[in-house]
Amino acid sequence: MWFRRIIGLTFIIYNVCFSDGILMFQKHLQKASDSVVGGTLYVVATPIGNLADITLRALAVLQKADIICAEDTRVTAQLLSAYGIQGKLVSVREHNERQMADKIVGYLSDGMVVAQVSDAGTPAVCDPGAKLARRVREVGFKVVPVVGASAVMAALSVAGVAGSDFYFNGFVPPKSGERRKLFAKWVRVAFPVVMFETPHRIGATLADMAELFPERRLMLAREITKTFETFLSGTVGEIQTALAADGNQSRGEMVLVLYPAQDEKHEGLSESAQNIMKILTAELPTKQAAELAAKITGEGKKALYDLALSWKNK
């Protein structure tokens, strides 16, 4: 008897909590919908793989939009269908973006709500959208970002790279000569570099990196938020070996995070030596601090000095 009472009570509590959750969800969705105004271009970030990553505000904007500018209408139609949204889709791609901009301005002049999306992630970041946003702002209409999933931020968040500075390169050049010139600029960078690469070029790209910095640390993030999501970390050479051993690791969408050069340079310094150097540099000139830290710890003076310089450059 007592068991049945507990089950019944649990069921009641669950339904109350679940109902409250639904009401709260509807409340926030309605609030987001009420904030959508006509004559505005909303630049909407969409999921990069997992449909559950969409935001309530994005759903509200897409639901209320009179026009949805899509990179590929077929891809966006699948997203809208998953959430029961029926929107008027127009194709705004790289090749027609400039021409479509004036048409979109006309929609905004009529007081319409216009949303802009890419196939995945945030428009205008390695995707069409910048020309449209610029044109709309030029004629005086509001352009509002609706934030969401980002492959760049997702990769950085799990890379374990300390510091606030990073450089986003987008897709690396398709030709080997151009890639090598670009990579040569990153031999001594003191910040992480994030870049995109395609499956059919990843092998050649890693080979070019290996010629310049084979021992440099790298993270390869593949199929972020998707079923076959994987993260490979190691030196450039180790990542090459991993991909050669498993062809599946060369498939899908890829984000590369190249670690700062000082990670490689100071990897041999003990944690205690780095802590001592940090204390001394707070009180002494860098050169003097390095000399004293070297005497205390037995570590190399130049390595300690370079470590202090890397802190200053951040």
VENGI-V52617 format. One line per field, one symbol per residue. phi: phi as a letter, one per 30 degrees, with the letter a starting at -180 (. if undefined). Layout:
phi=???
This chain:
phi=.dddddddddddddddddddddddedddddddddddbdibccccdceclcddddcddddddddcddbcdbdbddddddddddciccbdcbdbcedbddddedddedddddidcccbbcdaiceicibdkddddddddddjcdbcdcdadbdddddddcdicdjccabcciddedcedddddddddcebdcbdccbcbcedcddddddddddcbdcddbcccbheicecebbcbldedddedddddbdddccidbbccddedddddcddddddddddddddddcbeeddddddddddcidddddddddddddddd
